[in-house]
């Protein structure tokens, strides 16, 4: 049986906070002990907050490229400049839409830059993705391992839109202590047929499941435990889920 256990009661996370220690201590204090096989899913938002990834757009001087692009997409030139700095390519652009390939490889809106739920004291600022979400996940896994004597799976999640579907869903942008992608190619299905293309995006599936408990708005639940998922195998980073550009059929 799969369970999703929200972590309620976490304090407001601020720049400079030791988030791995806070999470490990909160799990212990709330009697939410982790068990082998558990995955701790943590939203990108609190990871970025703790790592001080705030930027005041008023401090940014837009480049001519950003100014020109801002007119096409009807967005603030300073925001567009930040988006370009965080990205390796503009994938799609249209009025009110700017889809980029983030420097980490993720294809997403506005390079993941956001201004929602970042705390009243940060009004006017925007929040960038963590510098290295996989490293952030590894630090959280290490802190939890110290508290519980084993390394749990950890996923840093963010909400993505999808080109062929309406709405957003949580995906994994950072993974530690668990496989991110489970390759079932070469294994038989229930009828004995050998599977040719089946690869399970385990990191994304766990992130999406946790999103049901954490929510996307004012719920104030930035982390959850996903328990009961049957997984094994070597630990991977989130790069295992990112499709190589050479295999991108929609460029």
N, C-alpha and C positions, 0 to 999 in steps of 0.2 A: 504494500500500500504506500502510495506516495503522499507525503504530507508537506504542506507549506506553512512554516511557522514565522509570522512577522516579528521583527524586533521592535517593540514599542518602547517609548520612554527614553530614547537616546537624546542627549542634549543637542542644542544647536551647535553645529560644527563650525569652527572659525579657523582662519588661516593660522598655521603653526601648530594646530592641535596634533597630538600623536594619535592619529586615527586607529592604527592597528592595536595600540594599547587600550584605547577607549572601547573598541569593539570586543576585544578579548575579556576585559574587565566587566563590561556590561553583560556579556553572555554568562559569566560566572555569577554576578550579582543577581541576575534575573532567574537563576537556576535553569538556564537554557543550555545545558551541557551539549557540546558537539559529540557526535559518535562517528566512528569510521564509516565512510560512505556518504556522510553529510556534505552538502555544498553550501557555503555561505555566500549569498549574493548581495553585493553592495552597490548602490547606485553610484554612477560616475559623479553625480552632483556633490556628494559629501566628500568624495576623494579629491575632487578638484578644489573644493573649499579648503580642506585641510592643507593642501599643497600650495595654497595661495595663488591659484590660477585666475585671479581677478584682474581685469583690465578696465580702465576708465577710457571709453572712446574719445572723450574730450582731450585726452593726452596724445592722441594718434593723429599724425599728419598723413592724409591720404595721398597715395601716388597718383600720377596722371592715369595709370591703368585702372586704379580703383575708382577714380572719379568717373571715368567713361563707363565702366561696368555698372556703377551705381545708378546711372541714368537709365540703363537698359533694364535693370531689375527693380528699380524703384525702392532702393534701400539706402540707408545712411552711408555716405562715402567712407567714414571712419570704420564702420562695421565691415564693409566690403574689404577694406584694407586688411583688417584683422583676419578675415576669412581667407584672403589670398596668402597671407603670411603662414597660415596653418595648413595650407593645402599644397598639393603637388600639381593639380590640374583642375580646371573648371570642366565639369562633365556636361551639365545642362544649365541653361539660363533662359529665363522668361520673366515677364513682369511679376514681381513679388516672389520669385523662385530662383534660388541659386544653389545648385547641387555641385559639390566638389569631391575630389578624391583627397581625403585627409592625408597628411604626410605619413601616417601610419598605415595607409592603404584602404581604410574604410571609405566607402562612397556614401555621402550623407549630406543633409541640408546644412548650409552655412558652416561647414567644417566642425559641426558640433557645438558651435558657440551659442550660448543661451543666456537669457536674463531672468528666467522664471525661477522662483523658489531659491533665491540666493541670499535671502535675509534682508530685512529692512535697512540694516546699517550699510548695506552695499548698494543702495539705490543709485541708479545711473550707471552702474558698472555692468559688465558682462563677464561670463565665466567660460574659460577655455577648457578643453579636455585635459586630463592629466598628461604630463610630459611623456610618461611611459606607463600606460595602464597595466601591462603585464608585470612590470616591476612593482607597481603598487599592490597588485594582487598577491605577489610573492611575499611582500612585507607583511601583509595581513595574515597570510597563511603561516608565516614564521612565528608571529605573535600568538596565534591560536595554537600552534604546535607546542609552544612553550607552556601554555596554560593547560592543554588537554593531552599532552604526550603523544600526539600523532599529527600528521599534516593533513588538514582537511582540504577539500576542493574549495577554491575561491573564484568567484566570477565578478568582475566589474561590469555592470550593465548600463546600457544607454538605450533610449527609445529611438527607433528608426522608422521612417516611412518606407514604403516599398513601391516600386514603379508600377506594378500591375495590380496592386491591392489598395483599398482605401484604409485609412487609419494607421496608427503606429503600433509597434510591438517592441518589447525589450529584446536586445541582442547582447552578446558578450563582446566587449571591446578589450577586456583583460581577463586572462585565465591563468591560474596557478594550481598545482597540486592534483590535477586531473586531466584526462584527455579533453581536448576541445572538439576534436573530430574523430568519430568512430568509423573506421573503414570496414565495411562488411562485404566488399567485393571478393568474390571467390568462395564465399560461404553459401551453403544451400538454403533455399527458403523452405517453407513447410511442405512443399510438394517435391522437394529434392532438386529443383532447378537452381543452377548456380547464378547467384546475383552478379550482375556486370557493372552496375553504376552506383549501387547503394552506399552512400556515406551519410552518417547521421551527424548533424551539427549539434552535438551534445551541449556545448557551451551556450549556444543560442536557445536551445530547448529549455534548459534550466533557467536561463535569464527570463524567458517569456513566462514560465510557470511562476517564478517569484514575483513577476510584475502583477499577477492577479492579486497578490496580497499587499504589495507596496503601493500600487496605484500610480497615477500620473499627475495628480493635482495637489490638493491641499491636505492629503491624508497624513503627511508627515511621518511616513514609514520608509526610511531609506535603506533598509536591509531586511533580509529574510533568510531562513534556513530552508533548504529543499532537502527532504529526507526520503529515503526509500527508492532512489533511482539506482538501478542495477548497472554499475559501471566498473570497469577495470581497465588496466593498461597504463602505458607510460604517460606521464604528465606532459602537456603541450602548452604553448602560448597561444594567444588568439590569432597569431599569424597563420595557424593551420586552417582557419576558417576563411581567411581572405582569399578570394579567387585571384590567381595571378592575372595580370593585365593581358598576357598573351592568350588567355582562355576567356577573356571578356567578349561575349558574343554581341553586345549591345553598344559598343563604342561607336 
